[in-house]
Amino acid sequence: MSAMNCAYPSVDTIRAAIGLAQRAPSVHNSQPWRWHLINERLHLYADTSRHLPATDPHQRALIVSCGAVLHHARVALGALGWHSEVETLPNPAVPEYLAVLDLAPRRPTATDIQLAAAMTHRRSDRRRFDWGKMPELSLKTAVEYGTRFGAGVQTVASADRPELSELIRRAARHHAHDVPYRTELAAWSGCRGTREGVPARNTAAVRAEDELPGRAFADPALADPKLTRDAATWLVIATDSDERAAQLRAGESLSALLLAATDLGLATCVQTEPLGLPELREEIRFSICAGKHPQVMVRAGLATRAAPLAETPRRRAEDVLPF
Ligand SMILES: Cc1cc2nc3c(=O)[nH]c(=O)nc-3n(C[C@H](O)[C@H](O)[C@H](O)COP(=O)(O)O)c2cc1C
């Protein structure tokens, strides 16, 4: 029977959509979410037992990650023929209760199908990006798509890059002596054979000489292409307020931006290291985001000449959606 003839998706359809949505990016691949299917409604909760307090003291990256999985789930359901109506933060007395989805049959759009396909081949690419001409129109399209979900997406202007470079370096220097941060990083990266965490094979050694270096992970094992410089464009996703609802929207915008960029052939990687330090976050807010609240940053560029990256593992649908 086609979805058009049913009022509600089968459990198998929900499981398939949640399985696909597991491809969503999350801070240190912590996958800090769980789903519940109750009375034909799909409920999303933040799983605070997976919070990374030393990396993400205010749970910002945790909520942004949950926003990303929310958008991924909506796209996956859409591609399977189910439109979702979303209410966010349905019960203010339960802050971990992030969203409830009501589903109705709807023919998949071409965008649903393209973005769902992009979920399976999007990767966080931490290598240097190529100097070939970045297709400006593709980046503009991805940025525009990201802004539809309620957060602003801006490109870091050349004039602001030295300031951002300095703030990134200050974050790295701070974390180099921060024992709880380093302990958490060691527990969640350099991983081999687990369903969570950042695998060694997906991280390249950080090169301090790069203008805007990324976060250094444990035991990097990814070969960098032979490029003398990194040509990444940096984007910041920022919101007018800094409440949980805004952070969730930033995560939806992030997911939309990454999937559209992947679909258009761009390489991307999320970056948040200085945003986990309140003082540096405030400096980024006022020096780069004109007072808006920075929630997450993204490197984007061309990785055309580099080898494809291995998929980062995920927990299974049944791990996050109990039946
Ligand atoms: C909120 C958030 C923060 C992240 N911060 C960083 C970061 O600072 N540096 C980095 O290299 N990757 C960062 N990532 C990317 C994750 O490490 C990545 O999504 C995860 O390991 C899964 O790998 P994949 O994106 O290749 O599927 C972040 C992702 C999210 C959603």
The ligand as an SDF file (V2000), in Angstrom:
LIG
                    3D

 31 33  0  0  0  0  0  0  0  0999 V2000
   27.3490   20.9170   17.2420 C   0  0  0  0  0  0  0  0  0  0  0  0
   28.5190   20.2390   16.5610 C   0  0  0  0  0  0  0  0  0  0  0  0
   29.8070   20.6060   16.8910 C   0  0  0  0  0  0  0  0  0  0  0  0
   30.8950   20.0310   16.2140 C   0  0  0  0  0  0  0  0  0  0  0  0
   32.1570   20.4990   16.4730 N   0  0  0  0  0  0  0  0  0  0  0  0
   33.2020   20.0460   15.7180 C   0  0  0  0  0  0  0  0  0  0  0  0
   34.5200   20.5980   15.8680 C   0  0  0  0  0  0  0  0  0  0  0  0
   34.7350   21.5220   16.6580 O   0  0  0  0  0  0  0  0  0  0  0  0
   35.4950   20.1170   15.0720 N   0  0  0  0  0  0  0  0  0  0  0  0
   35.2880   19.1170   14.1500 C   0  0  0  0  0  0  0  0  0  0  0  0
   36.2200   18.7220   13.4540 O   0  0  0  0  0  0  0  0  0  0  0  0
   34.0520   18.5370   14.0210 N   0  0  0  0  0  0  0  0  0  0  0  0
   33.0200   19.0070   14.7580 C   0  0  0  0  0  0  0  0  0  0  0  0
   31.7610   18.4700   14.5910 N   0  0  0  0  0  0  0  0  0  0  0  0
   31.5670   17.3710   13.6350 C   0  0  0  0  0  0  0  0  0  0  0  0
   31.4010   16.0200   14.3650 C   0  0  0  0  0  0  0  0  0  0  0  0
   32.6070   15.6080   14.9550 O   0  0  0  0  0  0  0  0  0  0  0  0
   30.8880   14.9860   13.3370 C   0  0  0  0  0  0  0  0  0  0  0  0
   29.6230   15.3730   12.8970 O   0  0  0  0  0  0  0  0  0  0  0  0
   30.8070   13.5890   13.9090 C   0  0  0  0  0  0  0  0  0  0  0  0
   32.0700   13.1130   14.2510 O   0  0  0  0  0  0  0  0  0  0  0  0
   30.1860   12.6180   12.9050 C   0  0  0  0  0  0  0  0  0  0  0  0
   30.9460   12.5350   11.7230 O   0  0  0  0  0  0  0  0  0  0  0  0
   30.3460   12.9020   10.2970 P   0  0  0  0  0  0  0  0  0  0  0  0
   29.8940   14.3260   10.3520 O   0  0  0  0  0  0  0  0  0  0  0  0
   31.4800   12.6940    9.3240 O   0  0  0  0  0  0  0  0  0  0  0  0
   29.2100   11.9720   10.0220 O   0  0  0  0  0  0  0  0  0  0  0  0
   30.6700   19.0130   15.2470 C   0  0  0  0  0  0  0  0  0  0  0  0
   29.3520   18.6430   14.9380 C   0  0  0  0  0  0  0  0  0  0  0  0
   28.2820   19.2610   15.5710 C   0  0  0  0  0  0  0  0  0  0  0  0
   26.8740   18.9100   15.1800 C   0  0  0  0  0  0  0  0  0  0  0  0
  1  2  1  0
  2  3  1  0
  2 30  2  0
  3  4  2  0
  4  5  1  0
  4 28  1  0
  5  6  2  0
  6  7  1  0
  6 13  1  0
  7  8  2  0
  7  9  1  0
  9 10  1  0
 10 11  2  0
 10 12  1  0
 12 13  2  0
 13 14  1  0
 14 15  1  0
 14 28  1  0
 15 16  1  0
 16 17  1  0
 16 18  1  0
 18 19  1  0
 18 20  1  0
 20 21  1  0
 20 22  1  0
 22 23  1  0
 23 24  1  0
 24 25  2  0
 24 26  1  0
 24 27  1  0
 28 29  2  0
 29 30  1  0
 30 31  1  0
M  END
$$$$
